[in-house]
Amino acid sequence: MDFFLKKMSFYCFFLFISLITFNAEAALTVSPATATTQVSIVVTKTTTLTFTGQAKGSVLKATSANTAVATVTLAGTKATVKGVSAGQTSLTVTDGVTTLTIPVNVYSAVTLSPATLAVPVGYNGTITITGGSGTYTLVSSTANAQLQTASPLTGNTVVVKGMVVGTSKITVTDTKTGSAASVTVTVKNLLSTTTTQLNLTVGKTATVALTNASGTVVVTSANTAVATTTNTNTSITVKGVSAGQTSLTVTDGVTTLTIPV
């Protein structure tokens, strides 16, 4: 009798262990583990999810709730998720025993404007971010331009200050997708000219040289009946119209100069 009870106890223990093993094998999981809470990708980019614990003899299936936002393709135990357009959707992955629901956020790639930026020493410049998840890390490659905006940034505006003449590359990286973009910041001296006063003959022209313009130069004559102007960012052509006096106001949006004529 004791032998029979011991044998039954052994069989019950073996069955219990087998059930535990079977259930463990049937617990479908995904890697990386963060995918259980959210997958974040950029439009046109892909990411790969790996599934383990598939129930024996089962067929793994995966579907996207909105294929206009993201698609999913299975190859064995690996799923390739591709961003189609910015938006949200979810993936349903099942082996017939366990079903996983995986949220997916698709973001547009990070872009920056302006493409390049000129900032005078001691002045600030602004970079605007579009795309991404809304949270970014910021890096300046050199001390020529110093970030005035703390990193990580939640928002879309980056402020940099010109410190030393030279260049810096400001790199903005989306914290969720890794999408990144850069802007080259050129730190310059202020707009200047060596012309402190201009004397003209009626009907004649003269050229005023400009250096270190930070933006588009705008020149205004206080009296166009006396003198008119045309200009680029590096020079002003002044024409005498009639005898008299006037003045030119020259600005690049940062610095304003006044030249008597």
Secondary structure as GFF3:
##gff-version 3
##sequence-region A 1 261
A	DSSP	alpha_helix	2	25	.	.	.	ID=ss1
A	DSSP	beta_strand	29	31	.	.	.	ID=ss2
A	DSSP	three_ten_helix	33	36	.	.	.	ID=ss3
A	DSSP	beta_strand	39	42	.	.	.	ID=ss4
A	DSSP	beta_strand	46	52	.	.	.	ID=ss5
A	DSSP	beta_strand	61	64	.	.	.	ID=ss6
A	DSSP	beta_strand	70	75	.	.	.	ID=ss7
A	DSSP	beta_strand	78	83	.	.	.	ID=ss8
A	DSSP	beta_strand	87	94	.	.	.	ID=ss9
A	DSSP	beta_strand	99	107	.	.	.	ID=ss10
A	DSSP	beta_strand	111	113	.	.	.	ID=ss11
A	DSSP	beta_strand	116	120	.	.	.	ID=ss12
A	DSSP	beta_strand	124	130	.	.	.	ID=ss13
A	DSSP	beta_strand	135	140	.	.	.	ID=ss14
A	DSSP	beta_strand	145	147	.	.	.	ID=ss15
A	DSSP	beta_strand	153	154	.	.	.	ID=ss16
A	DSSP	beta_strand	157	162	.	.	.	ID=ss17
A	DSSP	beta_strand	166	174	.	.	.	ID=ss18
A	DSSP	beta_strand	180	188	.	.	.	ID=ss19
A	DSSP	beta_strand	205	209	.	.	.	ID=ss20
A	DSSP	beta_strand	218	221	.	.	.	ID=ss21
A	DSSP	beta_strand	227	231	.	.	.	ID=ss22
A	DSSP	beta_strand	235	240	.	.	.	ID=ss23
A	DSSP	beta_strand	247	251	.	.	.	ID=ss24
A	DSSP	beta_strand	256	260	.	.	.	ID=ss25
###
